[in-house]
């Protein structure tokens, strides 16, 4: 089934919200729905839409997979509490790290996270809650890239011919699937979410797992988490579409205290883009890059080398893996 | 034994040349000496010094280890022919690639090259030539970094307590060991070498092997050779101290013809430096970086991502491995 795109310029946010809330309410009926909130603009908009449509019939969870950024769980719970939305944190770090153990292939990493999320952690929650509906923030770009075989998003099933009801035991509702990122931002703003949310830069489904090349371990996630915090602090005022730190598996020679140190390399990417379909590296001033490097090599344990990605998308993608 | 440094400003090139030529002639006496020319400023200066001191009693070889840059062997032979120096090319690619097979550790790669060079290829030449002396272009920075344990140069033995006479069967003469790179350039100029040689940027002993992270194969050397040619063409007029392309082992996601391509990443380094002890990334214009990237992703097979190194030395080193 062809998805009918709604462009940001053609979108009427309030009408869209009313229509989607009606649709969600009609679909769920007397039942209970469930959704996982990551704090990104997509899942935040879906949570607000679901809350508007279903009130307390929507149960919202934040799955702490151990792959999130610094302080994220606490910040998200406190933001949504202001809107009267209760978000329950589910601690599932060990399950995810166990599932990721020994895996180096990016597609297999995504698959391990998908399986752990849907079959194990979320499947259990759905069974216990009695919910038959899952609200999800899939957008049109996710569908395009998955169908094209560029990247396997963790939340696109129907387009790949997989029936989630059959496989996972529940029906998925995707109210944002006709929109691209710019449209979702307008909807999120119209839903009353703060600018820090509706203008928040994209963050991948597999979270910091997508920022570690090679096997994912708690130590590597800790390293890239610190590097991510540095990049996000330093580039917050850059006006860029998205910025990130990537921990490489390759090691490079460095010098520490006059001695050789075969250390870590962090790659920084900072993108100018409208809708993530095409992107180019932001032309950051070298003074700013110097400052970033100085913090990286002093604050992130083991880092001796920092690079800046200078490739456009295509042939690059926004994320490294 | 402490080496007495001669700084570039304290150096009198013509006196230095006369003195070193006398020393070499006195040491070698009626014997025959041998040297390996790589075409870099150090080995070119040593070749000219040796030729001045010994004439036809010096045999000069270019060892083609399969790790050199595009067209290097031919260019070097034709340059020295102009000075009446006959350079013999020794084809040894297969031996080096065989020795490098399966090795990923940078120190072990250097060691494999050292052993193949001195014990196998060069040892054989020395035995056949009857030469008892090897002229070599070691400079003070090589000694410093090897002794400090930062990097294992392939040509520093005495300082590590290794007697090359005992181990390899010949005595090593190192006429440039009191100089740093800036001093060597003045000596090379005074020896009549062209600017393209005396101002030539440094290139590592292990050649393109130092520009491949992980196992070295003929295919990877071919890839980094093309990337190196692109970087050297594009940055020739940059005025930088040294510039290079590094092929990573890590693979990253890219897009080719609308499909996912799990491809190669090239890291570009371009250094501002006086003498290689300290260095900083050259502040190349983004227009220039864009042009470099465009060539990399179209001319170098499999490349989907290019980064620019933005770290200073220290904590980085000039070369990646």
Interface residues (C-beta under 8 A of the other chain):
Chain A: X106 X148 X149 X150 X151 X213 X214 X248 X249 X250 X251 X252 X253 X254 X255 X256 X258 X259 X260 X261 X262 X263 X267 X268 X281 X283 X286 X289 X290 X292 X293 X297 X304 X305 X306 X307 X308 X309 X310 X311 X312 X313 X314 X315 X316 X317 X319 X320 X321
Chain B: X106 X148 X149 X150 X151 X213 X214 X248 X249 X250 X251 X252 X253 X254 X255 X256 X258 X259 X260 X261 X262 X263 X267 X268 X281 X283 X286 X289 X290 X292 X293 X297 X304 X305 X306 X307 X308 X309 X310 X311 X312 X313 X314 X315 X316 X317 X319 X320 X321
